[in-house]
């Protein structure tokens, strides 16, 4: 019987999924992301091992390569295993990335430029804080470095970053340009038998990209995309620390500044601060807001995730891959209406309908609290056959102090999926009491668990 195979690789905390569809002349393979979190033991060797599996499973021909967004745990393999994926080892038909990667697209250029500047400044803040020989400063610097790990550890002598990995994907099919996808697009998967692709995100709207968490009392969260005066001031001060008195980098005009030599000559500063107790000195305390900006930058990058839904046209069943999309990305889907031609007629499709027909869900952002919406997300997934996959390594998440999977979300996912959550770390779950033996047996017949991957097959 013909089927769709969804393979989740077990490389650690990160996303790497290989989809295999029946095609007109053979199988059609789609790779969605290929990464593992920085700091994972033997990360390079793990990703090279996965690369070998990809080459073997696709018979050296990958129809589509997808990079959803610029985070290391989604794209690191494109740098770590690059030699194994070059043209002489693997043929690649198309590369898909979000519109946020498109050169000359005004909002995309703005977002990329701001992100690069913010990452560099946050890395600089980390260096300055780490230079303070106090435990609290060391902890603060470590927290910033943990967030910077999502970009490959920039500023920490990293040879490869998310930017270089994304650029490699974009040039992989040269001279053919990558396919830049915008929300609202829909098209058939090239070479596959009646598989339709819907593009849900990222939103082409600053408002949604900057919305990481649900509103509370009608207030919005801080939006990095709308740069505030405080951010400009912080970044200017960081530049001043990094570059000393270089022209144009001091946050205040010279008239307002008091140099160290002048301060020592003034009784007020000399008597109260020179050689005084440590609690009087603020030193680098003002760098504290860099932590909040780093977290917001991380969330805003998640909201630029490319979100794809694959529809099996004969059954109407949907496979949903939201990458790390957070609240604003999900909420923006209700603004979209796709026009689809089928059977000689034209009809409209909305996100609510796609969610109602979702039979497979790649759990967003490793099960974090704000990456699976409730009313506009999971509660709309009403198909009785819903199955989910969770790409999570709990030990790594715990080491990073991340609450993943978020308990109440994971509980509700279990209820909606009737226990059918395939877990990167744990494998197959225990049979829930509410599931009959026959139902559970039918589910297990579709699952194959190996050391390096977990397969789920969906009959057509």
N, C-alpha and C positions, 0 to 999 in steps of 0.2 A: 504494500500500500504506500502511495506517495505521502511524504510528510515534510514538514519544515523542522529543521534541527537548530536549536539554540544552544550554543556551547559557551559556558562561562569558565574561563581559565582561572586556576587557583594559585596565582602568583603572589598573593598577599593583598594588603589593603590597596585596592585600585580597581579600575574597570578595564576589562578586555573581553569582548564578546564576538564570537564568530557565528554569523547566521548563514544557514545553507538552505536555499530554496530550489525546488525543481525548475529546470530551465528548458528552453526550446531544444537545445542541443547537448544538454548535460546540466550539471549542477551550477548554481549561481551563488557565489560566496560574498558576504558583506562583513567586513571587520569594523566593529564600532569600538574605538579607543584601544589603547595598548600601553598601559602604564602601571606603576606601583609606587607607593609613597616613598619619598626620600628617607633614607635611614633604615629601610627594610634590609635585613641581613642578606648578603649575597644577591642584591637586587639585579645587578647586571647579568649574572649567571642565570637567574630566574627568567629574566625577560628574553635572553637568548634561547633558553630552553623552549619558552612559549613560541618564539619565532620559528623554531624548528618544527613545532607541532602545526603551526599555521601553514608553512610551506608544504608539509606532508598532507594535511587535510584538504588543501585546495588543489593539490596536484600541480603546484607551482603557478597557479593562476587565480589571482584575487580580483574579483570583478569591481568591487568598490571598497575603498579605504576611507573611513570616517574619523575625523578628529573633532570632538564635540566642543572643547574649550581649552583654554590655556592653563591647565593645572598639571603638575608633574605626575600625579597618580592616574592621569588619563592619557598622557602622551610620552612618558619617559622612555618607553620601549623603542620609540622611533629614533631616539638618540642612542640608547644602550645596545640595541641589536641592529643598528642600521646596516652594517655590512651584510647581514643575512637576509635583508629585505631589498637589496638593490636589484636592478633590472636583470642582471645575469642569474639571479637566484629566484626571483619572483616577478611574474608579469602582473601589472596592476592596470585595470581598465579605467577607472575614474577615481578622483579624490573629491570628497565632499567636506566642506567646512561651512561655518555660519557666515552670514553677511558681515559680521564684525571683523572678518579677516580680509575683506575686499579692499584693495588699494583704490584710493580716489573716492571712496564712499565717505562723505563728510563726517557723519556721526561715528563711523567705524574708525576713521583716522584719529578723531578726537579721543575716543575711548582708549585706543591702543596707546596713543601718546601719553595720555594722563596715567594709564596703568603703569607704563614703563617708568615714568617720572616718579610715581608714588612708590613703586618697588625699590628704586634706587635710593630714594630718600629714607625709606623705612630701614633698608639695609644700613645706611649711614647712621641712623639713629641707634640701631643695634650695636654698631661698632663703638659709638660714643658711650652708650650706657655700659657696655662690657668693660670699658676702660676704667670705670669706677670700681675700686677694690672693696666693695661691700656686698654681702650676700644678697640683699634685696635687689641691687643693680644687676647682679649676675643672673638672678632668676628672671628679671624683666627682660634681659637680653636673650635669654634662652627661649622665652615665650615668643618674642619677635622672630627668632630664628626658626621656631617650629612653624610659624605661619609662612615665613619666606620659603620654607621647604616646598610649598606648593608650586613655586616657580623654579625649582631646581637649585635652591640655595644661592641666589644671585648675591654677589658681594662677598661670598665666602670662598673665592677661588674656584668656583664651579666652572668646568670646561663646557658643559652643555646646560642649556636652560630650556624652559618651555618655549621660548620664542624660537630658538634654533630648531627644536623638535617640530613645532608647527610649520616653520618655513620649509623644513624637509618634506613634510606631507604635501604642502602646496606645490612644490616643484617636482614631486615624485612622478607625475604623469607628463612632465614637460616633453615636447613643446605644447601639449594640450594643457590649457589652464584648468585649475580646479573648478568645481561647481560651487558657486557661492549661493547658499540657500537662504531665502527670506520667508518669514511666516506667511502662510496663506498659499504657498505653492503646493501643487500636487502633480504627480507624474507616475507613470508606470516604471517599475524597476527594470532596467535594461536586461534583456535576455531571459527574464523569469516568466513563469506562466501565471498571468493574472494576479500579480502582486502590485498593489498601489501604495505609493509613499505619500504621506502627508507631512508637511513641515509646520510644526506648532510654535516653535520658538528658535532663537531668542526674539523677544519683542523689539521692534524698531522704534523704541520710545524710551527716552531717558527715565521717565517716571516709573515705568515698570522695571527697568534694569536696576534702578536704585532701591527698589522695595524688597527687602530681604525677609522681613518678619511681618506677621499680621499686625494690623492697626490696633492700638489700644486707646480707647476713649477718643477715637477719631483722629489721633495724632500719627504722623508718619515717622519712620525711623530716619536717622541721619543718612543723607544721600551723598556719596562721594562724587557722583556725576555732577551735582550742583556744588561747585567748589566754593567754600565759605572763606571769609576773611581769616578765620582762625587757621584754616588749612594753609593758606598762603603764608601766614606768619610763621607757622611751625616749619614749613618747608624752607623758607628763607633763612630761618635761624639754623636749621640743620646744614644748609649750604655754607653758612658762615663758619660753623664749626669745622666742616670738612676742608674749607679753602682758606681759612684764616681771614686776613684783611684784603683779599683779592677784590678789586673794584666790582661793585654791583651786587655783592652777595650779603653785605651786612643788612639786617632787617630794619635798622634805624639809621637816620642821617648822623654824620659824625658829630654834629652840634649836640645831639642828645646822648652821646656815648661818653662814658668815663673809663678810660683805660686802667689797667692794673697799677701802673706806676703812679698815675694821678690819684687813684683811690687810696693807695698806701700813704700818700702825703696829706690826706684829709682826715682829721681827728675822728670824725664820725665813723668812717669805715674802718680806720686803723684800730680804734679802741674796741669796736663792737664785733668785728669779723676777723681781722688779721690774727691768726693763731688762736681764735676763740673755739668754744666747744663745737663739735660736729653738727649738733642739731641746728645751729644757726645758719649753716651753709646749705643753700638749695642746690648748688652744683648743677646736676643734670636732671633735677626733678621735673623741669618743664618739658622734658622729652616724653613724659608719661602718655600724653594723648596719641603718640605714635602707635601704641597698642590698639587703641580703639580704631584708628584709621586703618591699621593693618587688617583687623577683623572685618571692617566694612569693605575693604578692597577685596578680600577673599570672597565675601558674599556677593559683591557686585560681579566678580568674575564668574561665580557659579550661575548667576542670572543671565550670563551671556551664553549659557549652554545651548547647543543645537539639540532640539527635541524632535524626534522622529516617531511617527506611527506607521506601521506596516499593516496594510489591510489585505487579507486573503479574500479576493473579490468574490469567489464562488460562495463562501460561507458568510462573509461579512465580518469574520473574526479579526481582532486587532491585536498587534504586538506593540507595546508602548515602551519606548526608551527615552526617558527624560534626562539622562546624564545626571548633573547635579543641580538642575533647575530649582530655584527657590520661589518664594511666594509671588513676586511680581511677574516672573516668567509664567507660572501656572495661571495667574489671574488674567493675563493678557490673552489667553486662548479664547476666551469668550467674545473677544472682539473680532474673531476670524470667521469667515464663511467661505467654504470651498465650493467651487462649481465643478461637478463631475458629470461626465457623459458615460452612460451605460445603457445598453440595449436600445440604442437609437434615441434615447431621451436624455434630457439634462435635469439634474436635481442638485439641491443644496445640501451640504454636510456641515455640521457644527461640532465643536469639541465635545459637547455633552453626549452626542450620539456616538462618537468614537470611544469615549470612556465607557459608555454603557455596553459596548461590544468588545471591550478589552478582555482577552483571555490569558494574556501574558503581560506581566508588569516587572520591568527591571526597577527594583526599589531605588528611589532617588537618593543620591548622596549618602550611600551606605547606611541608610536608615536614620538620618538626622531629623531633628524635630520639625524643621521648617522647609523640608524638601519633598514632602508629600502632603498636599492640601487635603483638608477634611471634606467640607461641604462641596467644594468645587473640584475635588480630586477623588480620593478613595471611595467616598460614599456614592459616587457616580459609577463606580465599577461594579455593576450589579450582575454580571454574568456568573452563573453558578459554577462554571468550570475554571474560574480565575486561579492562575498559578503565578507565583512570584519567585524571583531570584534576588539574593542579597549578597553583594560583593563586599564582604566585611571580614576583617581579621580583628577579633575582639581584643587580643593582647596588645596589638599595636595601637588600637584606639584608646585603650585604657592607659597605656604609657603616655599618650598625648593628652590625657585628661578629657577625652571626648566621650560624651554620653551616647554611645552608638551600640546597638539600635536604641532609639528613644523608647522607653518602656511602654507607654500608653499607645504609641503608634504601632509598635511591634505586636502588641496584644490585639489591636484592631485588625491589623494585617492578617494575623492568624485566624481571626473570626471570618473575615471576608474571603480568605483563600481556603477555609476549612482545613487549616494546618498545612497546606501545600506550599511551603516556603522552602526552596532549595538554597542552602546556605554554603557560601564559599568555604567557610571554616568547618562547619559541623556536618555538611553533607545532607543526608535525608533526615527529616524530622521524624519523631515518633508518631505513630498513628493516633489521631485524636479520637476521643470516645464517641464523638458525634458522627464520625465517618464509618460507614459500613465496610465490612471486609471486602466486598466486591468493588466498591468505589475506590478503596485504597489500593487494591490490587491493580485496578485499571490505571491508576495514576503511576504506580511503580513500574508498570510495563513500559511507560514512556520515558523512564529515567535511567540513565547510565552514569554511575559515579566512578571516576578514576582518580588516581593520585594527583594528576595535573589538570583535570577539568571535570565539569559536570555537564552532561547532555540532557536536554529535554526535547522530546519529539512531539510535534502536534500534527496529528493526521489531517490530511486534506480531504 
